[in-house]
Amino acid sequence: MKRRVLYILMLVFLSGCSLFKKFTEEPEFVVDEQALEQTVNKTVNDLMSSAWLSDFMSEQNERPIIMTSLITNNSNGIIDVNTIYETIDMQLVKSGQVRVVKTDEAQRILTPYELAKGESVDYVISSIIENNPTKDSSVIFKISLWSDKTREPVTEIENIVE
C-alpha cells in the first residue's frame, strides 16, 4: 500500500513539473554601437541611391522633404534607438539631396503612413531592428520609405550589423 502511494505521488510530482513550463527569453546582448552606426550609414546611402529619389526630383524639380519616425527594436539586442534617429537624420542632411524635418517624441508613435498623410512631408522613414536568424548576437537593420500615396513602403533596404 505504501509503495502504491509512493508511486502515485512520484507520478503526480513528475507530471506536475511538465505542466509548469518555464518561459524564458533569450539572453540579451549589446549591439556594437560603431558597427550599428556604420550599418545605418550604409543603409541610408543605399536608400539615397535608389530610383525613388531621381524619380521624385525629375517630377517635382525640388528636393523631397523627409521625416524619420518609428524605429522599432524587435531584437534581443540592447540598442540606443535615439542614436539611430540622430544617425539617420545626420546622414540624410549630409547627402544634400533631401530636406529633413525633425521628428518629435509624439510623432514617433504614429504609423509612417499616418505621418506622411498628416504632415507636410513627401516621405517618412521607418526602421526595424530584428535578430539575424543566421547568426546569434547579430541584428538586421531594415529601413522603409513611405509616402501618402500608398499604404505599402515605396522601397525597403536592409543590411546586417556585423
Stockholm file with secondary structure:
# STOCKHOLM 1.0

chainA/1-162         MKRRVLYILMLVFLSGCSLFKKFTEEPEFVVDEQALEQTVNKTVNDLMSSAWLSDFMSEQNERPIIMTSLITNNSNGIIDVNTIYETIDMQLVKSGQVRVVKTDEAQRILTPYELAKGESVDYVISSIIENNPTKDSSVIFKISLWSDKTREPVTEIENIVE
#=GR chainA/1-162 SS CHHHHHHHHHHHHHHHHHHSCCCCCCCCEECCHHHHHHHHHHHHHHHHTSHHHHHHHHHHSSCCEEEEEEEEECSSEECCHHHHHHHHHHHHHHHCSSEEECCCGGGGGSCHHHHHHHSSCSEEEEEEEEECTTSTTCEEEEEEEECTTCSSCSEEEEEEEC
#=GC SS_cons         CHHHHHHHHHHHHHHHHHHSCCCCCCCCEECCHHHHHHHHHHHHHHHHTSHHHHHHHHHHSSCCEEEEEEEEECSSEECCHHHHHHHHHHHHHHHCSSEEECCCGGGGGSCHHHHHHHSSCSEEEEEEEEECTTSTTCEEEEEEEECTTCSSCSEEEEEEEC
//
